[in-house]
Amino acid sequence: MAEMFTVLPPEQARTLLFERLPAAVASEAIATSAALDRTLSERPLAPHPLPAFPRSTMDGYAVRAEDTFGAGEMLPAYLEVIGEVPMGRGCELTVGSGQAAVVYTGGMLPAGADAVVMVERTQKLGDSGIEVLRAVAAGENVVAVGEDVKEGEALLEAGHTLRPQDLGGLLALGITTVQVARRPRVAIISTGDEVVAPELTPGPGQIRDINTYTIAGLVERAGGIAVPCGVVGDNFDLLLAAARAALEDADVLVLSAGSSVSTRDMSAEVLNRLGKPGVLVHGVAVKPGKPTILGVCDGKAVLGLPGNPVSAMVVAGLFLVPLIERLQGRSHPTALRRVTARLTHNVASVPGREDYVQVRLVHRDGELWAEPVFGKSNLIYTLVKSDGLLRVPLDTSGLYQGEPVVVELF
Amino acid sequence: MAEMFTVLPPEQARTLLFERLPAAVASEAIATSAALDRTLSERPLAPHPLPAFPRSTMDGYAVRAEDTFGAGEMLPAYLEVIGEVPMGRGCELTVGSGQAAVVYTGGMLPAGADAVVMVERTQKLGDSGIEVLRAVAAGENVVAVGEDVKEGEALLEAGHTLRPQDLGGLLALGITTVQVARRPRVAIISTGDEVVAPELTPGPGQIRDINTYTIAGLVERAGGIAVPCGVVGDNFDLLLAAARAALEDADVLVLSAGSSVSTRDMSAEVLNRLGKPGVLVHGVAVKPGKPTILGVCDGKAVLGLPGNPVSAMVVAGLFLVPLIERLQGRSHPTALRRVTARLTHNVASVPGREDYVQVRLVHRDGELWAEPVFGKSNLIYTLVKSDGLLRVPLDTSGLYQGEPVVVELF
């Protein structure tokens, strides 16, 4: 039953793992319209300026600005209207001195014109004349060629994760396919003689698998593809064979350990047999989550998570989520959803260890409060009843009631 | 060119729209393992207690607590070890007075035992004896039947959006299918003679469609299914026919207006012809986004968004996203990702109007600052270069440099 841990602070453990891994998975070309939340592995450049022609930002009249010089309510400038700019077609008109053309928002500025007078600043005069009641400067109410984007400009950086407006921006320039990181495939094996698939009725002493599904959810949210590989009993040869097969088709393998100490040791042995260098970290200074194993097997990350479902989720958040983001080359990790709240109770901790406390958010006297959800750390419903996690930093001995704290929402 | 607006504050406009709509779309039964980010339309109850048997939370010995009464380092209690609890099978052992059984974390407590002594608090004595070096109370190091969840307990409320841990919690109880709201289908039509599909090369005066894709991205993120219906020119009959066809197969229709005033009026007319009551709101007190149309046509929401891509995104965020969440019966809207930052510049506004300002987040002297991204409001790349939106409330005349502000991240 003996167990030796050299526990590492989480950040150090993460560094040790990441140093031994290739930077990112391969990229693939996909349709831009289907690339929401995918991470760019190229730096797209503008193939042409945007807009490609000068556009009006108002409904009004395209004019030569110099013709309106000095115009005002008391001394309007008179212009002859020579026609209307059609939407979506070339414009044959040329606006000469003393002339104007009707133009709508988004319409192309005709040749000769360099500004637009808003319709509200004009007065119709007869069939084909207008009075301009206010002067405009050259370029006024016009978007110039390249004012949105210049030709050749870098539109987005490699490593950027695409948002709705980024898709719009790329498609506006006719960039209909983009090179993005392939979604990392994460195989998940739950182990333990006591664990059965959720669709089965557990016999005496058996429980249903939880970790495959909580971890798969985190994988999908981080941009990966979860590949559930079922439950394997506490048998070294079976587990090694299942791990080998799972890793073949995956970028990352997660072993969710059975809860007994013998199966925890089994995960480490499997890691060392799967490939080089094997186990890098055995034990991290995190509560819950101490018996965590991090390793690299022939260039692929293999993580041994504690069997306790609460620990497994905390540890997956600390190591698996950043790993999946890194494998996609994400320059900025997905912004965590965070809120600030005041703490309802003192929370004790031990310096030298990061503690994660499940909290519920409650409104009280118009303020947001974070209330620790108590309960044994292996109860999945303490997580279900929580709104987020509160981190107690490595070097503190606790947090005080009333203190403002940052809660990372689920 | 005349245009009459009775502009409404956004909240009032939203209420007017929501009041006329059915509460939620129909529900469907799906696999729990595939239900991440879906919204429950039922209130699942625990079919049995969790755990279903008393489980050890430690590696150690299952004992009768009373046998350890008074035990200490100086006066250990001697117990006879009668066997080991197997993992994942029924346990035949019965722990009698003066007896103990080896048990691992997660193992079932054998009959007769009511507590577990950690292995670290014992000393082996011969082949089949242990000394207990510390007393345990009844229930110590044990999770009791139903301690996680009691039989019949409501696990989650209807309207709750499922997170990774919720899937785990449901599957732990064998709930392998759940009743969730169907994903609302949102048809999107871009209009305007000047607008062409992104895969085409725009001719003179033409631009590529942006809004279909930015809006589709927002729809997907809110849990809906985006149904892009292409571009329709500025022709009333064609637009009405396209809108009718699109709405038939959708829960919501979004018309992204062409930018000229005539096409904006066309959207309103189409809405009034599509079904009763038609247009409810024409114009909201929002900048950018004033020329917004909200309506209900025979029980389905139809939104007319401004053609300007920046306005379209702001307005979709204000009306379409909450609408999609409401149609799924979400009790809590998806938490926005928010950060607090200090403002780098004064931002002027007009009381009686909500302003949305695009900002970039920058780190300066260890602090987070929100820097307005200037540029004409119809430039899509002002959104691409921004990290989020800053809301200037309805009743203020602006925000001051240095003020802490809340930024809603994209």
Interface residues (C-beta under 8 A of the other chain):
Chain A: M1 T32 S33 L36 L50 P51 A52 F53 R55 T57 D59 V85 P86 M87 G88 R89 G90 C91 Y104 T105 G106 G107 M108 V119 V143 E147 D148 V149 L155 L156 R163 P164 Q165 D166 L167 G168 G169 L171 A172 L173 G174 T176 G192 D193 E194 V195 V196 P198 E199 T201 P202 G203 P204 G205 Q206 I207 R208 D209 I210 N211 Y213 T214 I215 A216 G217 L218 E220 R221 P228 G233 D234 G258 S259 S260 V261 S262 G307 P309 M313 A335 L336 R337 R338 V339 T340 G375 K376 N378 L379 I380 Y381 T382 L383 V384 L409 F410
Chain B: M1 T32 S33 L36 L50 P51 A52 F53 R55 T57 D59 V85 P86 M87 G88 R89 G90 C91 Y104 T105 G106 G107 M108 V119 V143 E147 D148 V149 L155 L156 R163 P164 Q165 D166 L167 G168 G169 L171 A172 L173 G174 T176 G192 D193 E194 V195 V196 P198 E199 T201 P202 G203 P204 G205 Q206 I207 R208 D209 I210 N211 Y213 T214 I215 A216 G217 L218 E220 R221 P228 G233 D234 G258 S259 S260 V261 S262 G307 P309 M313 A335 L336 R337 R338 V339 T340 G375 K376 N378 L379 I380 Y381 T382 L383 V384 L409 F410
